[in-house]
Amino acid sequence: WYRGAGVAWLIGALLLFAVIPFTLVAIMPVNHQLLAPERDPASADTEPLLRRWATLHAVRTALGGIAFLLFLLGAS
């Protein structure tokens, strides 16, 4: 972007870098809850946590996918 590649590259880079803080802020706390040594895998709150983790992971995947598409758009 800085060297004239276009705004698609800037937005793609921002989305791609946004994955890191999103992982640290949103996904890691859920990971810590799921991997806690005292957690009973059969407890009632395990399934909702797994569903939340899956949703958050889908968001992270979508951010990377959109960034990829923007890079392809910017390369053409």
N, C-alpha and C positions, 0 to 999 in steps of 0.2 A: 504494500500500500504506500509506504513512505517513498518509494521510488517510482510511483505512478502506475502501480498495478491495478488500482481501482478500489472502490469502496467495498466491493464484495470480499476482497482479501482482508480488509480491516475488520469487517463484521465477523467473518469466518474465524479470524484469529481471536477476537474477543470471546466468541462463543466457545472456541476450543479451550482457551485459558480459563473460562468460567467453570469448566468441569472440575478444576482442582479445588477452588473454595467450596463449590457445591458439595463435593465429596467430603471435604473436611467438616463442613458445618451441618449438612443435612444427613448424609449417609453414615458417617462414622459413629455418631451416637446410637443409631439403630444397630449397627454392627456390634458395638460394645454391649448393648442390652442383650442381643441374641447370643453372644459368645461368653456372657458372664458365667463363671464357674458354678454359681449357685442356681442358675436357671434350670428349671425342670422342663425338658422338651415337651412334655405332655400338658403343661399348664395352659390355661385358657387364653392367656395373652400372647402365646407364641405365634399362633397363626396370624392374628392381626399385625404383629410385628413383621412377619415374613411378607405379608401382603404389602405393608408400607415400604419395606426394603425393595420389593419388586417394582413398585410404582416409582420410587426414587431412582432406581437403577434405569428404568425406562426413560425417565427424564434425562439422565446423564447420557444415555445412548442417543437420544434424540438430539441433544446439543451437539454431540460429535458428528452425527449424520448430517445435520443441517450445515455445520461448518464445512464438512466435506463437499456437500453440494455447492456451497458458495465458492469454495476453492475451484471446483470444476467450472462454475459459471465465470469466475474471474480469469480463468486460464484461457477461455475462448475468445 
